[in-house]
């Protein structure tokens, strides 16, 4: 079991990969958002679950696209 510490309480969560993946997305999204703003990137999220990629950075000046998938973060 994985344990999550929140100030004074410890929560036990399943090691189910879907739960862990969701937690990683929630923790990483603010970092991705900040990165995008600092680098003239727009974030495009996946339209449906289990589609590749999880998110795409689009460089606003050039339109260049950069895929990010959970298998790599």
Biopython code that builds the backbone (N, CA, C, O; Angstrom):
import numpy as np
from Bio.PDB.StructureBuilder import StructureBuilder

atoms = [
    (1, "UNK", "N", (0.828, -1.186, 0.000)),
    (1, "UNK", "CA", (0.000, 0.000, 0.000)),
    (1, "UNK", "C", (0.875, 1.252, 0.000)),
    (1, "UNK", "O", (1.939, 1.293, 0.616)),
    (2, "UNK", "N", (0.403, 2.242, -0.692)),
    (2, "UNK", "CA", (1.069, 3.528, -0.744)),
    (2, "UNK", "C", (0.423, 4.427, 0.297)),
    (2, "UNK", "O", (-0.799, 4.424, 0.448)),
    (3, "UNK", "N", (1.223, 5.189, 1.007)),
    (3, "UNK", "CA", (0.665, 6.092, 2.022)),
    (3, "UNK", "C", (0.879, 7.537, 1.582)),
    (3, "UNK", "O", (1.944, 7.912, 1.093)),
    (4, "UNK", "N", (-0.163, 8.325, 1.773)),
    (4, "UNK", "CA", (-0.142, 9.735, 1.392)),
    (4, "UNK", "C", (-0.261, 10.561, 2.647)),
    (4, "UNK", "O", (-1.218, 10.394, 3.403)),
    (5, "UNK", "N", (0.692, 11.454, 2.895)),
    (5, "UNK", "CA", (0.706, 12.285, 4.086)),
    (5, "UNK", "C", (0.150, 13.657, 3.765)),
    (5, "UNK", "O", (0.623, 14.328, 2.848)),
    (6, "UNK", "N", (-0.848, 14.072, 4.518)),
    (6, "UNK", "CA", (-1.453, 15.391, 4.333)),
    (6, "UNK", "C", (-1.421, 16.092, 5.672)),
    (6, "UNK", "O", (-2.328, 15.919, 6.486)),
    (7, "UNK", "N", (-0.390, 16.880, 5.910)),
    (7, "UNK", "CA", (-0.192, 17.610, 7.166)),
    (7, "UNK", "C", (-0.160, 16.651, 8.355)),
    (7, "UNK", "O", (0.896, 16.104, 8.671)),
    (8, "UNK", "N", (-1.286, 16.440, 9.010)),
    (8, "UNK", "CA", (-1.294, 15.631, 10.218)),
    (8, "UNK", "C", (-1.911, 14.251, 10.032)),
    (8, "UNK", "O", (-1.890, 13.444, 10.961)),
    (9, "UNK", "N", (-2.452, 13.965, 8.874)),
    (9, "UNK", "CA", (-3.127, 12.696, 8.664)),
    (9, "UNK", "C", (-2.438, 11.878, 7.575)),
    (9, "UNK", "O", (-1.903, 12.434, 6.615)),
    (10, "UNK", "N", (-2.454, 10.563, 7.729)),
    (10, "UNK", "CA", (-1.893, 9.661, 6.738)),
    (10, "UNK", "C", (-3.048, 8.869, 6.136)),
    (10, "UNK", "O", (-3.844, 8.263, 6.853)),
    (11, "UNK", "N", (-3.127, 8.886, 4.788)),
    (11, "UNK", "CA", (-4.180, 8.167, 4.092)),
    (11, "UNK", "C", (-3.556, 6.990, 3.347)),
    (11, "UNK", "O", (-2.531, 7.153, 2.684)),
    (12, "UNK", "N", (-4.147, 5.839, 3.445)),
    (12, "UNK", "CA", (-3.691, 4.677, 2.706)),
    (12, "UNK", "C", (-4.503, 4.581, 1.428)),
    (12, "UNK", "O", (-5.733, 4.631, 1.455)),
    (13, "UNK", "N", (-3.805, 4.444, 0.309)),
    (13, "UNK", "CA", (-4.503, 4.319, -0.968)),
    (13, "UNK", "C", (-4.027, 3.056, -1.665)),
    (13, "UNK", "O", (-2.971, 2.511, -1.345)),
    (14, "UNK", "N", (-4.805, 2.611, -2.599)),
    (14, "UNK", "CA", (-4.484, 1.411, -3.363)),
    (14, "UNK", "C", (-3.264, 1.661, -4.246)),
    (14, "UNK", "O", (-2.951, 2.805, -4.575)),
    (15, "UNK", "N", (-2.585, 0.595, -4.623)),
    (15, "UNK", "CA", (-1.469, 0.741, -5.566)),
    (15, "UNK", "C", (-1.956, 0.550, -6.998)),
    (15, "UNK", "O", (-1.158, 0.356, -7.914)),
    (16, "UNK", "N", (-3.259, 0.606, -7.180)),
    (16, "UNK", "CA", (-3.869, 0.514, -8.508)),
    (16, "UNK", "C", (-3.244, 1.577, -9.416)),
    (16, "UNK", "O", (-3.154, 2.745, -9.040)),
    (17, "UNK", "N", (-2.817, 1.170, -10.604)),
    (17, "UNK", "CA", (-2.125, 2.098, -11.496)),
    (17, "UNK", "C", (-3.001, 3.261, -11.940)),
    (17, "UNK", "O", (-2.480, 4.346, -12.200)),
    (18, "UNK", "N", (-4.310, 3.073, -12.034)),
    (18, "UNK", "CA", (-5.199, 4.171, -12.422)),
    (18, "UNK", "C", (-5.213, 5.258, -11.360)),
    (18, "UNK", "O", (-5.226, 6.448, -11.677)),
    (19, "UNK", "N", (-5.211, 4.844, -10.092)),
    (19, "UNK", "CA", (-5.207, 5.817, -9.000)),
    (19, "UNK", "C", (-3.877, 6.557, -8.971)),
    (19, "UNK", "O", (-3.842, 7.781, -8.849)),
    (20, "UNK", "N", (-2.791, 5.813, -9.083)),
    (20, "UNK", "CA", (-1.471, 6.445, -9.070)),
    (20, "UNK", "C", (-1.323, 7.393, -10.256)),
    (20, "UNK", "O", (-0.782, 8.488, -10.106)),
    (21, "UNK", "N", (-1.792, 6.988, -11.418)),
    (21, "UNK", "CA", (-1.733, 7.832, -12.607)),
    (21, "UNK", "C", (-2.514, 9.121, -12.397)),
    (21, "UNK", "O", (-2.053, 10.197, -12.780)),
    (22, "UNK", "N", (-3.690, 9.020, -11.795)),
    (22, "UNK", "CA", (-4.514, 10.206, -11.543)),
    (22, "UNK", "C", (-3.817, 11.151, -10.567)),
    (22, "UNK", "O", (-3.826, 12.366, -10.764)),
    (23, "UNK", "N", (-3.217, 10.599, -9.525)),
    (23, "UNK", "CA", (-2.494, 11.423, -8.550)),
    (23, "UNK", "C", (-1.337, 12.146, -9.230)),
    (23, "UNK", "O", (-1.119, 13.334, -8.995)),
    (24, "UNK", "N", (-0.589, 11.425, -10.077)),
    (24, "UNK", "CA", (0.523, 12.064, -10.787)),
    (24, "UNK", "C", (0.023, 13.200, -11.676)),
    (24, "UNK", "O", (0.640, 14.264, -11.727)),
    (25, "UNK", "N", (-1.086, 12.984, -12.374)),
    (25, "UNK", "CA", (-1.638, 14.032, -13.228)),
    (25, "UNK", "C", (-2.010, 15.264, -12.405)),
    (25, "UNK", "O", (-1.723, 16.395, -12.799)),
    (26, "UNK", "N", (-2.650, 15.035, -11.261)),
    (26, "UNK", "CA", (-3.065, 16.160, -10.415)),
    (26, "UNK", "C", (-1.864, 16.933, -9.877)),
    (26, "UNK", "O", (-1.895, 18.159, -9.775)),
    (27, "UNK", "N", (-0.810, 16.202, -9.536)),
    (27, "UNK", "CA", (0.382, 16.863, -8.997)),
    (27, "UNK", "C", (1.211, 17.543, -10.082)),
    (27, "UNK", "O", (1.806, 18.594, -9.844)),
    (28, "UNK", "N", (1.252, 16.944, -11.275)),
    (28, "UNK", "CA", (2.098, 17.480, -12.341)),
    (28, "UNK", "C", (1.437, 18.566, -13.183)),
    (28, "UNK", "O", (2.130, 19.387, -13.783)),
    (29, "UNK", "N", (0.110, 18.582, -13.236)),
    (29, "UNK", "CA", (-0.537, 19.541, -14.123)),
    (29, "UNK", "C", (-0.167, 20.996, -13.825)),
    (29, "UNK", "O", (0.076, 21.749, -14.768)),
    (30, "UNK", "N", (-0.111, 21.428, -12.562)),
    (30, "UNK", "CA", (0.312, 22.818, -12.308)),
    (30, "UNK", "C", (1.735, 23.100, -12.803)),
    (30, "UNK", "O", (2.035, 24.218, -13.225)),
    (31, "UNK", "N", (2.601, 22.102, -12.752)),
    (31, "UNK", "CA", (3.970, 22.262, -13.243)),
    (31, "UNK", "C", (3.962, 22.389, -14.765)),
    (31, "UNK", "O", (4.643, 23.250, -15.323)),
    (32, "UNK", "N", (3.193, 21.532, -15.433)),
    (32, "UNK", "CA", (3.061, 21.627, -16.888)),
    (32, "UNK", "C", (2.464, 22.971, -17.299)),
    (32, "UNK", "O", (2.909, 23.586, -18.268)),
    (33, "UNK", "N", (1.458, 23.419, -16.558)),
    (33, "UNK", "CA", (0.803, 24.690, -16.868)),
    (33, "UNK", "C", (1.781, 25.855, -16.749)),
    (33, "UNK", "O", (1.812, 26.731, -17.614)),
    (34, "UNK", "N", (2.566, 25.868, -15.701)),
    (34, "UNK", "CA", (3.563, 26.920, -15.516)),
    (34, "UNK", "C", (4.615, 26.875, -16.625)),
    (34, "UNK", "O", (5.002, 27.913, -17.162)),
    (35, "UNK", "N", (5.073, 25.677, -16.962)),
    (35, "UNK", "CA", (6.039, 25.510, -18.037)),
    (35, "UNK", "C", (5.484, 26.065, -19.347)),
    (35, "UNK", "O", (6.183, 26.756, -20.088)),
    (36, "UNK", "N", (4.220, 25.752, -19.619)),
    (36, "UNK", "CA", (3.583, 26.218, -20.855)),
    (36, "UNK", "C", (3.532, 27.739, -20.905)),
    (36, "UNK", "O", (3.871, 28.343, -21.923)),
    (37, "UNK", "N", (3.113, 28.349, -19.823)),
    (37, "UNK", "CA", (3.015, 29.819, -19.801)),
    (37, "UNK", "C", (4.369, 30.489, -19.985)),
    (37, "UNK", "O", (4.467, 31.527, -20.639)),
    (38, "UNK", "N", (5.399, 29.907, -19.418)),
    (38, "UNK", "CA", (6.746, 30.496, -19.504)),
    (38, "UNK", "C", (7.381, 30.313, -20.881)),
    (38, "UNK", "O", (8.360, 30.986, -21.201)),
    (39, "UNK", "N", (6.834, 29.407, -21.703)),
    (39, "UNK", "CA", (7.465, 29.080, -22.977)),
    (39, "UNK", "C", (6.558, 29.263, -24.186)),
    (39, "UNK", "O", (6.776, 28.644, -25.228)),
    (40, "UNK", "N", (5.548, 30.103, -24.052)),
    (40, "UNK", "CA", (4.625, 30.404, -25.150)),
    (40, "UNK", "C", (3.969, 29.147, -25.714)),
    (40, "UNK", "O", (3.834, 28.988, -26.927)),
    (41, "UNK", "N", (3.569, 28.264, -24.812)),
    (41, "UNK", "CA", (2.930, 27.019, -25.208)),
    (41, "UNK", "C", (1.471, 26.999, -24.751)),
    (41, "UNK", "O", (1.125, 27.541, -23.702)),
    (42, "UNK", "N", (0.646, 26.376, -25.543)),
    (42, "UNK", "CA", (-0.740, 26.130, -25.184)),
    (42, "UNK", "C", (-0.836, 24.643, -24.875)),
    (42, "UNK", "O", (-0.176, 23.834, -25.527)),
    (43, "UNK", "N", (-1.655, 24.265, -23.881)),
    (43, "UNK", "CA", (-1.835, 22.862, -23.542)),
    (43, "UNK", "C", (-3.145, 22.375, -24.150)),
    (43, "UNK", "O", (-4.198, 22.986, -23.972)),
    (44, "UNK", "N", (-3.055, 21.268, -24.864)),
    (44, "UNK", "CA", (-4.247, 20.613, -25.402)),
    (44, "UNK", "C", (-4.357, 19.252, -24.732)),
    (44, "UNK", "O", (-3.462, 18.415, -24.852)),
    (45, "UNK", "N", (-5.470, 19.038, -24.020)),
    (45, "UNK", "CA", (-5.668, 17.771, -23.317)),
    (45, "UNK", "C", (-6.297, 16.744, -24.238)),
    (45, "UNK", "O", (-6.952, 17.090, -25.222)),
    (46, "UNK", "N", (-6.092, 15.486, -23.910)),
    (46, "UNK", "CA", (-6.660, 14.390, -24.697)),
    (46, "UNK", "C", (-8.191, 14.457, -24.641)),
    (46, "UNK", "O", (-8.766, 14.798, -23.607)),
    (47, "UNK", "N", (-8.836, 14.132, -25.750)),
    (47, "UNK", "CA", (-10.298, 14.241, -25.821)),
    (47, "UNK", "C", (-11.014, 13.066, -25.169)),
    (47, "UNK", "O", (-12.144, 13.215, -24.703)),
    (48, "UNK", "N", (-10.370, 11.893, -25.128)),
    (48, "UNK", "CA", (-10.983, 10.701, -24.540)),
    (48, "UNK", "C", (-9.943, 9.940, -23.732)),
    (48, "UNK", "O", (-8.745, 10.002, -24.011)),
    (49, "UNK", "N", (-10.426, 9.223, -22.728)),
    (49, "UNK", "CA", (-9.528, 8.416, -21.906)),
    (49, "UNK", "C", (-8.890, 7.323, -22.764)),
    (49, "UNK", "O", (-9.513, 6.815, -23.697)),
    (50, "UNK", "N", (-7.671, 6.973, -22.449)),
    (50, "UNK", "CA", (-6.893, 5.928, -23.139)),
    (50, "UNK", "C", (-6.517, 6.297, -24.567)),
    (50, "UNK", "O", (-6.255, 5.410, -25.379)),
    (51, "UNK", "N", (-6.484, 7.570, -24.888)),
    (51, "UNK", "CA", (-6.011, 8.038, -26.188)),
    (51, "UNK", "C", (-4.624, 8.626, -25.991)),
    (51, "UNK", "O", (-4.322, 9.180, -24.935)),
    (52, "UNK", "N", (-3.796, 8.506, -26.991)),
    (52, "UNK", "CA", (-2.442, 9.064, -26.956)),
    (52, "UNK", "C", (-2.460, 10.408, -27.660)),
    (52, "UNK", "O", (-3.181, 10.547, -28.648)),
    (53, "UNK", "N", (-1.737, 11.369, -27.226)),
    (53, "UNK", "CA", (-1.010, 11.480, -25.959)),
    (53, "UNK", "C", (-1.914, 12.053, -24.868)),
    (53, "UNK", "O", (-3.012, 12.532, -25.153)),
    (54, "UNK", "N", (-1.450, 12.001, -23.624)),
    (54, "UNK", "CA", (-2.237, 12.558, -22.522)),
    (54, "UNK", "C", (-2.423, 14.056, -22.676)),
    (54, "UNK", "O", (-3.503, 14.587, -22.415)),
    (55, "UNK", "N", (-1.374, 14.727, -23.097)),
    (55, "UNK", "CA", (-1.489, 16.159, -23.385)),
    (55, "UNK", "C", (-0.490, 16.531, -24.462)),
    (55, "UNK", "O", (0.509, 15.845, -24.681)),
    (56, "UNK", "N", (-0.784, 17.625, -25.122)),
    (56, "UNK", "CA", (0.083, 18.125, -26.185)),
    (56, "UNK", "C", (0.404, 19.578, -25.895)),
    (56, "UNK", "O", (-0.494, 20.372, -25.615)),
    (57, "UNK", "N", (1.678, 19.929, -25.959)),
    (57, "UNK", "CA", (2.084, 21.328, -25.904)),
    (57, "UNK", "C", (2.099, 21.836, -27.338)),
    (57, "UNK", "O", (2.661, 21.190, -28.222)),
    (58, "UNK", "N", (1.491, 22.976, -27.569)),
    (58, "UNK", "CA", (1.517, 23.596, -28.894)),
    (58, "UNK", "C", (2.204, 24.945, -28.771)),
    (58, "UNK", "O", (1.746, 25.825, -28.043)),
    (59, "UNK", "N", (3.315, 25.098, -29.495)),
    (59, "UNK", "CA", (4.063, 26.349, -29.465)),
    (59, "UNK", "C", (3.264, 27.390, -30.237)),
    (59, "UNK", "O", (3.094, 27.274, -31.450)),
    (60, "UNK", "N", (2.776, 28.406, -29.532)),
    (60, "UNK", "CA", (1.863, 29.364, -30.142)),
    (60, "UNK", "C", (2.436, 30.110, -31.342)),
    (60, "UNK", "O", (1.724, 30.272, -32.333)),
    (61, "UNK", "N", (3.685, 30.574, -31.307)),
    (61, "UNK", "CA", (4.205, 31.299, -32.470)),
    (61, "UNK", "C", (4.364, 30.441, -33.730)),
    (61, "UNK", "O", (4.148, 30.923, -34.842)),
    (62, "UNK", "N", (4.743, 29.163, -33.553)),
    (62, "UNK", "CA", (5.049, 28.345, -34.730)),
    (62, "UNK", "C", (4.038, 27.232, -35.010)),
    (62, "UNK", "O", (3.971, 26.721, -36.128)),
    (63, "UNK", "N", (3.257, 26.858, -34.004)),
    (63, "UNK", "CA", (2.316, 25.752, -34.165)),
    (63, "UNK", "C", (2.948, 24.381, -33.977)),
    (63, "UNK", "O", (2.270, 23.366, -34.135)),
    (64, "UNK", "N", (4.234, 24.334, -33.642)),
    (64, "UNK", "CA", (4.909, 23.052, -33.405)),
    (64, "UNK", "C", (4.251, 22.346, -32.220)),
    (64, "UNK", "O", (3.878, 22.982, -31.234)),
    (65, "UNK", "N", (4.114, 21.019, -32.328)),
    (65, "UNK", "CA", (3.456, 20.241, -31.291)),
    (65, "UNK", "C", (4.439, 19.289, -30.620)),
    (65, "UNK", "O", (5.318, 18.719, -31.266)),
    (66, "UNK", "N", (4.265, 19.129, -29.291)),
    (66, "UNK", "CA", (5.098, 18.239, -28.493)),
    (66, "UNK", "C", (4.181, 17.373, -27.640)),
    (66, "UNK", "O", (3.445, 17.894, -26.802)),
    (67, "UNK", "N", (4.214, 16.055, -27.844)),
    (67, "UNK", "CA", (3.342, 15.128, -27.135)),
    (67, "UNK", "C", (3.945, 14.721, -25.796)),
    (67, "UNK", "O", (5.156, 14.528, -25.680)),
    (68, "UNK", "N", (3.083, 14.593, -24.785)),
    (68, "UNK", "CA", (3.491, 14.101, -23.460)),
    (68, "UNK", "C", (2.531, 12.986, -23.083)),
    (68, "UNK", "O", (1.314, 13.167, -23.097)),
    (69, "UNK", "N", (3.095, 11.828, -22.745)),
    (69, "UNK", "CA", (2.277, 10.683, -22.357)),
    (69, "UNK", "C", (2.712, 10.219, -20.982)),
    (69, "UNK", "O", (3.887, 10.335, -20.635)),
    (70, "UNK", "N", (1.796, 9.700, -20.202)),
    (70, "UNK", "CA", (2.098, 9.328, -18.818)),
    (70, "UNK", "C", (3.175, 8.263, -18.684)),
    (70, "UNK", "O", (3.765, 8.130, -17.612)),
    (71, "UNK", "N", (3.447, 7.506, -19.729)),
    (71, "UNK", "CA", (4.510, 6.512, -19.651)),
    (71, "UNK", "C", (5.884, 7.149, -19.532)),
    (71, "UNK", "O", (6.864, 6.465, -19.239)),
    (72, "UNK", "N", (5.963, 8.461, -19.759)),
    (72, "UNK", "CA", (7.257, 9.145, -19.769)),
    (72, "UNK", "C", (7.403, 10.209, -18.708)),
    (72, "UNK", "O", (8.446, 10.861, -18.657)),
    (73, "UNK", "N", (6.404, 10.425, -17.847)),
    (73, "UNK", "CA", (6.589, 11.394, -16.763)),
    (73, "UNK", "C", (6.463, 10.759, -15.430)),
    (73, "UNK", "O", (6.591, 11.434, -14.409)),
]
sb = StructureBuilder()
sb.init_structure("model")
sb.init_model(0)
sb.init_chain("A")
sb.init_seg("    ")
for serial, (resi, resn, name, xyz) in enumerate(atoms, 1):
    if name == "N":
        sb.init_residue(resn, " ", resi, " ")
    sb.init_atom(name, np.array(xyz, "f"), 0.0, 1.0, " ", f" {name:<3s}", serial, name[0])
structure = sb.get_structure()
